[in-house]
Amino acid sequence: MKSKWLYETIAILMWIGFLALGYWLVLLLRTDIQAVMLAVYVRDNIWRAKEAGFADKIVLAALVCIWITTGAFIEEYYRSGIKNKKILERIAKVSGITLLVTFVADLIAVLTIDQTRADLSRWLFIVLELAAGSGFIWGWRYLHAKSKIPSQPIRNETNQLTPVG
């Protein structure tokens, strides 16, 4: 019973971490979209700037709706993982994918917007996102492969042991 409470606590903390990382991703994606719109669409036209401002509000509302909906689905995904005893595998999968998507969005933001202002700490943060995301994905693949290995010998129809692997 103690392990269930431990896994529930870990799942809630990781869900809160996912929401925080998702919020950061929403801000990064909004910044990326604004930069692309300013560079490609607006240029020096004041009317296009107003249209871009309206589009920015629509995009922000859509991103927040996606963020909230994804948060609700991730919570249910974690809860079913507790029941199936695969919570660590699911946390690694969600965290890895989220960190890798954040890495791509952050890299786009640095390369398109503040290339000249990107200092060493910003690049270290980007490398950390890549390393952590890759580590979580590797951990997920390891846990997933580990759960596929049967712990008991397999018996065929005649109740004879068959080799595993």
C-alpha positions in Angstrom: 0.0 0.0 0.0 2.9 2.3 0.7 4.2 2.0 -2.9 0.9 3.1 -4.3 1.0 6.3 -2.3 4.6 6.8 -3.4 3.7 6.3 -7.1 0.7 8.6 -6.8 2.9 11.3 -5.2 5.5 10.9 -8.0 2.8 11.0 -10.6 1.2 14.2 -9.2 4.6 15.9 -9.0 5.6 14.9 -12.5 2.1 16.0 -13.8 2.8 19.5 -12.2 6.2 19.5 -13.8 4.6 18.6 -17.1 2.2 21.5 -16.7 5.0 23.9 -16.0 7.1 22.6 -18.9 4.0 22.8 -21.1 3.4 26.4 -20.1 7.0 27.2 -21.0 6.5 25.4 -24.3 3.3 27.6 -25.0 5.4 30.7 -24.4 8.2 29.5 -26.7 5.8 28.6 -29.5 4.1 31.9 -29.2 7.4 33.7 -29.4 8.4 31.6 -32.4 5.1 32.3 -34.2 5.4 36.0 -33.5 9.0 36.1 -34.9 8.0 34.3 -38.1 5.0 36.6 -38.6 7.0 39.7 -38.0 9.8 38.6 -40.4 7.6 37.2 -43.2 4.2 38.8 -43.0 4.2 42.2 -41.3 7.5 43.9 -42.3 6.7 47.6 -42.4 2.9 47.6 -43.0 0.9 48.9 -40.0 -2.3 47.2 -41.1 -0.6 43.8 -41.3 0.8 44.5 -37.8 -2.8 44.8 -36.5 -3.8 41.6 -38.3 -0.7 39.8 -36.9 -1.7 41.0 -33.4 -5.2 39.5 -33.8 -3.7 36.3 -35.2 -1.4 36.2 -32.2 -4.3 36.3 -29.8 -6.1 33.5 -31.6 -2.9 31.4 -31.7 -2.3 32.0 -28.0 -5.9 30.9 -27.2 -5.5 27.8 -29.3 -2.2 26.9 -27.6 -3.6 27.4 -24.1 -6.6 25.1 -25.0 -4.3 22.5 -26.3 -2.1 22.8 -23.2 -5.1 22.4 -20.8 -6.5 19.5 -22.8 -3.2 17.7 -23.0 -2.8 18.2 -19.2 -6.1 16.5 -18.6 -5.2 13.6 -20.8 -1.7 13.2 -19.2 -3.3 13.1 -15.8 -5.5 10.2 -16.8 -2.6 8.5 -18.6 -0.6 8.7 -15.3 -3.5 7.4 -13.3 -4.0 4.4 -15.5 -0.3 3.8 -15.4 -0.5 3.5 -11.6 -3.2 0.9 -12.0 -1.1 -1.0 -14.6 2.1 -0.6 -12.6 3.8 1.2 -15.6 3.9 4.7 -14.1 7.7 5.1 -14.4 7.6 4.1 -18.1 4.8 6.6 -18.8 6.5 9.4 -16.9 9.7 8.8 -18.9 7.8 8.7 -22.2 5.8 11.9 -21.6 8.7 13.8 -20.1 11.1 12.8 -22.9 8.7 13.8 -25.7 7.9 17.1 -24.0 11.5 18.0 -23.4 12.5 17.2 -27.0 9.6 19.3 -28.4 10.7 22.1 -26.0 14.3 21.7 -27.2 13.2 22.2 -30.9 11.0 25.3 -30.0 13.8 26.8 -27.9 16.3 26.2 -30.6 14.1 27.9 -33.2 13.6 30.8 -30.8 17.3 31.3 -30.4 18.2 30.9 -34.1 15.5 33.2 -35.3 15.0 35.8 -32.7 17.9 36.5 -30.4 20.9 35.1 -32.1 23.0 38.0 -31.0 21.8 37.9 -27.4 22.1 34.1 -26.9 24.7 33.8 -24.2 26.4 30.7 -22.9 23.6 30.0 -20.3 20.9 29.9 -22.9 22.9 27.4 -25.0 23.6 25.3 -21.9 19.8 25.3 -21.2 19.2 24.1 -24.7 21.8 21.3 -24.4 20.2 20.4 -21.1 16.8 20.1 -22.7 18.2 17.8 -25.4 20.2 15.7 -22.9 17.3 15.3 -20.5 14.8 14.6 -23.2 17.0 12.0 -24.8 17.7 10.5 -21.4 14.0 10.1 -20.6 13.4 8.6 -24.0 16.2 6.1 -23.5 14.8 5.3 -20.0 11.4 4.8 -21.5 12.7 2.4 -24.1 14.8 0.6 -21.5 11.7 0.2 -19.1 9.5 -0.8 -22.1 12.0 -3.5 -23.2 12.4 -4.7 -19.7 8.7 -5.1 -19.2 8.5 -7.3 -22.4 10.9 -9.9 -21.0 8.8 -12.7 -19.3 9.8 -13.4 -15.7 8.5 -17.0 -15.8 9.5 -19.6 -18.3 7.0 -20.1 -21.1 5.2 -23.4 -21.4 3.8 -24.7 -24.6 0.6 -26.8 -25.1 2.2 -30.0 -23.8 3.4 -28.2 -20.6 7.0 -28.4 -21.6 9.4 -25.5 -21.0 10.4 -23.5 -24.1 13.5 -21.4 -24.2 13.0 -17.6 -23.6 14.4 -15.2 -26.2 
